[in-house]
Structures are given as structure tokens and as C-alpha cells.
Amino acid sequence: MPKWQALYYEEPIAIDHGEGRYVWDAEGRRYLDFFGGILTTISGHAVPEVVEAIREQAGKLLHSSTLYLIPPAIELAEQIATLSPVPDAKVFFTTSGTEAVELALLLATSARRSNQVLALRNSYHGRSFAAIAVTGNRSWSASGLSPFQVAFVQNGYRYRSPFKDLPDEQFIAACADDLRNVIETGTSGDVACLIAEPIQGVGGFTVPPDGFFAAMKSVCDEHGILFIADEVQTGWGRTGEHFWGIQAHGVTPDAIVFAKGIGNGLSLAGVVARADLMDSLTANSISTFGGNPLVTAGALANLRYVLDHDLQGNAREVGGQLIERLHSLEGTVPIVGEVRGKGLMIGVELVEAGSMTPSPGAATRVMETCKEEGLLVGKGGLYGNVLRLSPPLSLTPAEADDGYAVLDAAIRKAN
Ligand SMILES: Cc1ncc(COP(=O)(O)O)c(C=O)c1O
């Protein structure tokens, strides 16, 4: 395995099996899963309805090629098109978020006949050349080679923003003015698109004020610049208040990139875009594995589970209570710089006591203690100093209490 394949923990663990919100490692130790395989496990581990759908499809057909109609893929595409805010939507399935980002950027740059793209600072969009090119995080940018001219704009991450002391309305206006200035000074005006995560995932669950993207999009609209929402982490009700993260901003995107949660662990991703945009490619394109019968049958069962059990509502309730409790650490535990998030997407930014200096060491210590105590949490942020909490959306109040107790003690110990 390559050394750049990042692994968690001093002594990495192998996850052997799971059930509900719990996983067990290869040595039989049980953990409460507060990271959900980087937000992929959305319904829970080994959900019987999803497992059965996969088993049934595996026994029936694994044939894979988009040259033939795939009934579960068609049904799933119809459901996603209906659930999305994109008008007159078409859907294309891929196997990974990276590949879906590639498609969204291909569509926008082809439709606009422009290779200029705007992206947010501190963003993460994947591991191909195009996805790395729009990734604004040095730790995840292995190459400067780019198919695009990319300009990076403000991301609304108030805690580390030059505009952080402004009230919401002025903060948003300052970021939008900055975007206008970047377009005027750093591009030739005919930019293809802006790609943005509604809440930055790898970037440390940074939450811009509601309405932020409406202001950014209205500047884009002045130039005909398309808006791509990368909902790989924020989709499917994860943020509690909305099904898609971008809906907090009253924005209708031209395209949405989705992945992770839709498959609950199966490798499924894709793009939902306005029909005219989706159809704008001037050459054929296929995906051998994208939307194959196994993953789309599983995803259909998973989506049904998410909707039937109102997991979005559960994320709002249980996540809301968890965020409340975590907020109590702000101002009382000196290494807690900021607690932020929506639904079950919660970030805890750790700093050197009483300062704003990022403390990746504290994040590592908290993660290790949590692991010892049977809790898995994630990490992110430009400096690796933000704890990321993103359990399956089926988390129960009792499990939230248990996880909180371990986390609270671990943070206090790292202080
Ligand atoms: C917002 C976002 N976009 C794209 C990707 C890339 O997805 P994948 O790892 O499936 O290629 C990720 C992965 O973490 C992501 O968080």
C-alpha cells in the first residue's frame, strides 16, 4: 500500500463487521461509529432491508454496462431527479464522487466553451487531475497540473475569515464583493462555473451563514457562470433541515454532484443536471460500472429506508441536541475554538489553549482516546485540527449520549 494512503490511528484498525451504528474491528473490539465511513454509512450498518435488496440482485444479475437499460438505475434516476431542486433534471451515474465531479466540470466547461473555473478555498473535490485542480487544500493537492484555469474565492468559513468580525449580512456581502473582484481581475470573464460544497467536508465542516450561496450565485448570474453544488457529503438529509445542503441558501443549482450516502457503502455517485446542460456533451460517453444493477438496487432500498424512516428529521433532532451539548464546551474548555455544524454533520475545531492557533496534536490525542474508549470520530480542516462527527442518520438519542460522554471526556483530557 502506498505511504500517501492516509490511515487513522497510531495502530490502524481493520473494520470487520457492523450493525446499526456500531462496528467491530478484526480483533473483536466494538466501536460506536461517529464517522460512518466518511459519511457514506447513512442508514446504518447491515440494515436488513438494504442487505436483502443487494443479496437478491446479486443472485439475479451482476451484468454491468450502460449500453443496456438497467431497470433499478432508471428507477433510481427518476427518484433522484424528483428529489432534486434541479428543474427538468437528468441523471448520470458514476462509481465515485471524483468521477462525478469530473462529469459536472466537463458539462459546465463544454456548455460554456470555457476552461475557466471558480472554486472555494479550503475545498475538497476528489483525486483526479480535474478534482485536484478545484481542491483548495494543499494537503490533498498532489499535482499542480490542471485541465482548467482555476481561481479560488471566499468560502464563508467565518472562524478563519478576514471578514470574521462582520455581522452576517455584511460578511456575506464582503465575500460576494470579493468574488466579483476575482472574476474581474483573475479571469477573462467568460468563466464556466463555480463549484462549491454547501458545507465543506474535508475542509472541517465549515458552515457559511444561510444565504451565503445566494449572494455568490447572484454574482455568478451577472456573468452567466453556472453553479455546481458538490453535495457528496451534504446530501440525503445529512444536514437535518434540508434534503440538500444548498437548500439552506435558497439557491437552485445548475447541477448537483452526489455520492457517499446514496450507496450506504456501495460505490455509487453521479450528477443530476438540467437537461440542456446534461445533453450538451458533443461526444459519446459511457461508464462500465456506473449505476450497475447491484449498486442501484442497493441504493434504491437505501433511499427508501432514508425516506420511510425520516432520517433527515432524525438528523435534525438528534444532531441538534448533540450540537447543543457540544456548544457548552466553547468558552469553557480552552482548546475548543469553535463548534459548528448542521444535523449530523458536526465539527469541533481544536486550537492551542486560549488562542486561535490550530492544534492538530489535540485532534490526534482526542481521536486516540476516543478509539481506546470505543468511539470512532473523523478529522479534517486545512491544518488537521477539526474533529468531524458524522454518524449514520439513524443515530438514537441514547447512542448520541454515549458518544457525547466519551468525546467530552477525551476533549477535556487533551486540554
Ligand atoms: C465534497 C466531496 N467531493 C468529492 C469527493 C470525492 O469522492 P470520492 O472519494 O468518492 O472520489 C469527496 C470525498 O470525500 C468529497 O467529500
The ligand as a MOL file (V3000), in Angstrom:
LIG
                    3D

  0  0  0     0  0            999 V3000
M  V30 BEGIN CTAB
M  V30 COUNTS 16 16 0 0 0
M  V30 BEGIN ATOM
M  V30 1 C -17.2060 17.0310 -1.2550 0
M  V30 2 C -16.5220 15.8680 -1.9110 0
M  V30 3 N -16.4660 15.8060 -3.2660 0
M  V30 4 C -15.8900 14.7750 -3.8860 0
M  V30 5 C -15.3050 13.7460 -3.1780 0
M  V30 6 C -14.6490 12.6170 -3.9070 0
M  V30 7 O -15.3790 11.4600 -3.7290 0
M  V30 8 P -14.6920 10.0070 -3.9180 0
M  V30 9 O -13.7580 9.8220 -2.7630 0
M  V30 10 O -15.8570 9.0750 -3.9100 0
M  V30 11 O -13.9840 10.0200 -5.2210 0
M  V30 12 C -15.3350 13.7660 -1.7850 0
M  V30 13 C -14.7270 12.6760 -0.9960 0
M  V30 14 O -14.5460 12.7440 0.1860 0
M  V30 15 C -15.9610 14.8540 -1.1290 0
M  V30 16 O -16.0130 14.9330 0.1950 0
M  V30 END ATOM
M  V30 BEGIN BOND
M  V30 1 1 1 2
M  V30 2 1 2 3
M  V30 3 2 2 15
M  V30 4 2 3 4
M  V30 5 1 4 5
M  V30 6 1 5 6
M  V30 7 2 5 12
M  V30 8 1 6 7
M  V30 9 1 7 8
M  V30 10 2 8 9
M  V30 11 1 8 10
M  V30 12 1 8 11
M  V30 13 1 12 13
M  V30 14 1 12 15
M  V30 15 2 13 14
M  V30 16 1 15 16
M  V30 END BOND
M  V30 END CTAB
M  END
